[in-house]
Amino acid sequence: MISDGVLDVAAGPVPAARLLAHWWSTPTDDEVESWASCWPGACEVAELLGLACGAVEALRSALVVSTGDELLGEYERLLNGPGRAPCPPYESLWREDGPKREQGRLMGPSAGGVARLYGDIGLRVRAEAHELPDHLAIEWEALAFALEHDAAEVAASLVDEHLALWIPPFCEAVEAETVQPFYAALASLTATWTAALTG
């Protein structure tokens, strides 16, 4: 996890989930500044997952050539809009395994499913966050919390019944849509790390 700017890599899946939660959060100046200290640890995380460090290095290189305004502008365009965002960060909008009438709708069954899992480990989305429970960064944060607190069943459900089912098409869409190298690299890394966590 990220604590005082230092990455603890005692267990690969925990910091992997924490890093993905941070990298998919709104790239405010403070958030982006906090990423600066995590690159050596991120390479260690990749190695603990059985992966090479190339995707981490590509992400770091893309960040170096990006300004804060560029990152924030592209994050908002891709994930939030204005108008219909090309890559909304909500599981409910990406799941295609339920009844047709429930597909592509905000606050679908998957949102309720992750909210119940959060409740099983004593979590809930803060009201002041003004965010839905199946937001990309929130799901990764919840996975990290579950792993840290030895809630293996909840962690497995978050990965197998949620993240693994929508992260691949979401990342594919981001890679196809983005004009920002950082988000192309992040989508590629996220898909790879998700596959490693699933396997």
C-alpha positions as CSV (number, residue, x, y, z in Angstrom):
1,M,0.0,0.0,0.0
2,I,1.1,3.6,-0.3
3,S,2.0,5.0,3.0
4,D,3.9,8.2,3.6
5,G,5.0,8.1,-0.1
6,V,6.6,4.7,0.2
7,L,5.3,1.6,-1.4
8,D,5.2,-1.6,0.7
9,V,5.6,-4.6,-1.6
10,A,5.3,-7.3,1.0
11,A,2.5,-8.9,-1.0
12,G,2.0,-8.4,-4.8
13,P,-1.8,-8.3,-5.1
14,V,-2.3,-5.7,-2.3
15,P,-0.1,-3.0,-3.7
16,A,-1.1,-3.8,-7.2
17,A,-4.7,-3.1,-6.3
18,R,-3.7,0.1,-4.4
19,L,-1.7,1.4,-7.3
20,L,-4.5,0.8,-9.8
21,A,-6.9,2.6,-7.4
22,H,-4.6,5.6,-7.3
23,W,-3.7,5.6,-11.0
24,W,-7.4,5.5,-12.0
25,S,-8.4,8.2,-9.5
26,T,-8.9,11.8,-10.6
27,P,-5.4,13.1,-11.5
28,T,-5.4,16.2,-9.2
29,D,-2.0,17.8,-8.6
30,D,-1.7,16.2,-5.2
31,E,-2.6,12.7,-6.6
32,V,-0.1,12.9,-9.4
33,E,2.6,14.2,-7.1
34,S,2.0,11.1,-4.9
35,W,2.8,8.8,-7.9
36,A,6.4,10.0,-8.1
37,S,7.6,7.9,-5.2
38,C,5.9,4.6,-6.3
39,W,7.8,3.7,-9.5
40,P,10.5,1.4,-8.0
41,G,7.9,-0.3,-5.9
42,A,5.6,-0.7,-8.9
43,C,8.3,-2.6,-10.7
44,E,8.6,-4.9,-7.7
45,V,4.8,-5.4,-7.8
46,A,5.0,-6.4,-11.4
47,E,7.7,-8.9,-10.7
48,L,5.7,-10.4,-7.7
49,L,2.9,-10.9,-10.2
50,G,5.2,-12.7,-12.5
51,L,5.4,-9.9,-15.0
52,A,8.2,-7.8,-16.5
53,C,8.6,-4.2,-15.6
54,G,8.2,-2.9,-19.1
55,A,4.5,-1.8,-18.7
56,V,5.4,0.1,-15.5
57,E,8.3,1.9,-17.3
58,A,6.0,2.7,-20.2
59,L,3.5,4.2,-17.8
60,R,6.2,6.3,-16.1
61,S,7.6,7.5,-19.4
62,A,4.1,8.6,-20.5
63,L,3.6,10.4,-17.3
64,V,6.8,12.3,-17.6
65,V,5.7,13.9,-20.9
66,S,2.2,14.7,-19.7
67,T,1.1,17.9,-18.0
68,G,-1.3,17.9,-15.1
69,D,-3.9,19.8,-17.2
70,E,-3.5,17.3,-20.1
71,L,-4.1,14.3,-17.7
72,L,-7.1,15.9,-16.0
73,G,-8.6,17.0,-19.3
74,E,-8.3,13.5,-20.8
75,Y,-9.5,11.8,-17.6
76,E,-12.6,13.9,-17.7
77,R,-13.2,13.5,-21.4
78,L,-12.7,9.7,-21.3
79,L,-14.5,8.8,-18.1
80,N,-16.9,11.6,-17.2
81,G,-17.9,13.7,-20.2
82,P,-19.3,16.4,-20.8
83,G,-21.9,14.5,-22.6
84,R,-21.7,10.8,-23.0
85,A,-18.2,9.7,-22.0
86,P,-16.6,7.2,-24.3
87,C,-15.2,5.1,-21.4
88,P,-17.4,5.5,-18.3
89,P,-15.7,3.9,-15.3
90,Y,-18.6,1.9,-14.0
91,E,-18.9,-1.8,-14.0
92,S,-22.7,-1.8,-14.6
93,L,-22.2,-0.1,-18.0
94,W,-19.7,-2.8,-19.2
95,R,-21.3,-6.0,-18.1
96,E,-23.0,-8.1,-20.8
97,D,-23.7,-11.3,-18.9
98,G,-27.0,-10.3,-17.3
99,P,-30.5,-9.9,-18.7
100,K,-30.6,-7.6,-21.8
101,R,-32.9,-5.1,-20.0
102,E,-30.2,-4.6,-17.3
103,Q,-27.2,-4.2,-19.6
104,G,-25.6,-0.7,-20.1
105,R,-27.5,0.9,-17.2
106,L,-26.0,2.7,-14.3
107,M,-26.6,1.1,-10.9
108,G,-27.2,-2.2,-12.4
109,P,-27.0,-5.5,-10.5
110,S,-23.2,-5.4,-10.4
111,A,-23.3,-2.1,-8.4
112,G,-25.5,-3.7,-5.8
113,G,-23.3,-6.8,-5.8
114,V,-20.1,-4.9,-5.0
115,A,-21.9,-2.8,-2.5
116,R,-22.9,-6.0,-0.6
117,L,-19.3,-7.2,-0.8
118,Y,-18.1,-3.9,0.7
119,G,-20.7,-4.3,3.5
120,D,-19.3,-7.8,4.2
121,I,-16.0,-6.3,5.2
122,G,-17.3,-3.2,6.9
123,L,-16.9,-0.8,4.0
124,R,-19.3,1.7,2.3
125,V,-18.8,4.5,-0.1
126,R,-18.7,7.8,1.7
127,A,-21.8,10.0,0.9
128,E,-19.5,13.0,0.4
129,A,-17.6,11.1,-2.3
130,H,-20.6,11.4,-4.6
131,E,-19.6,8.3,-6.4
132,L,-21.2,4.9,-7.3
133,P,-20.0,1.7,-5.7
134,D,-18.9,0.1,-9.0
135,H,-16.5,2.9,-9.9
136,L,-13.2,1.6,-11.2
137,A,-11.0,3.1,-8.5
138,I,-13.4,2.2,-5.7
139,E,-13.4,-1.5,-6.7
140,W,-9.6,-1.6,-6.8
141,E,-9.5,0.1,-3.4
142,A,-11.9,-2.3,-1.9
143,L,-9.9,-5.2,-3.3
144,A,-6.8,-3.9,-1.6
145,F,-8.7,-3.5,1.7
146,A,-10.1,-7.1,1.5
147,L,-6.6,-8.5,0.8
148,E,-5.1,-6.5,3.7
149,H,-7.7,-7.8,6.1
150,D,-7.5,-11.4,5.1
151,A,-11.0,-11.4,3.6
152,A,-10.1,-13.9,1.0
153,E,-13.6,-14.8,0.0
154,V,-14.6,-11.2,-0.6
155,A,-11.3,-10.6,-2.5
156,A,-11.9,-13.6,-4.7
157,S,-15.5,-12.4,-5.5
158,L,-14.3,-8.9,-6.3
159,V,-11.8,-10.3,-8.8
160,D,-13.6,-13.2,-10.3
161,E,-17.2,-12.0,-10.2
162,H,-16.5,-8.3,-10.9
163,L,-13.1,-6.9,-12.0
164,A,-12.2,-9.8,-14.3
165,L,-15.6,-9.5,-16.1
166,W,-15.4,-5.9,-17.1
167,I,-11.9,-4.6,-16.9
168,P,-10.7,-6.2,-20.2
169,P,-13.4,-4.5,-22.4
170,F,-13.0,-1.3,-20.5
171,C,-9.3,-1.2,-21.0
172,E,-9.6,-2.1,-24.7
173,A,-12.0,0.8,-25.1
174,V,-9.6,3.2,-23.3
175,E,-6.7,2.2,-25.5
176,A,-8.8,2.7,-28.6
177,E,-10.2,6.0,-27.6
178,T,-7.6,7.9,-25.7
179,V,-5.3,10.5,-27.2
180,Q,-3.1,10.6,-24.1
181,P,-0.2,8.2,-23.9
182,F,-0.5,7.9,-20.1
183,Y,-4.0,6.5,-20.3
184,A,-3.1,4.2,-23.2
185,A,-0.2,2.8,-21.1
186,L,-2.4,2.6,-18.0
187,A,-5.1,0.7,-19.8
188,S,-2.6,-1.8,-21.1
189,L,-1.0,-2.3,-17.7
190,T,-4.3,-2.6,-16.0
191,A,-5.5,-5.3,-18.3
192,T,-2.2,-7.2,-17.8
193,W,-2.3,-6.9,-14.0
194,T,-6.0,-7.9,-13.9
195,A,-5.2,-11.1,-15.9
196,A,-2.3,-11.9,-13.5
197,L,-4.5,-11.4,-10.5
198,T,-7.2,-13.6,-12.0
199,G,-4.8,-16.3,-12.9
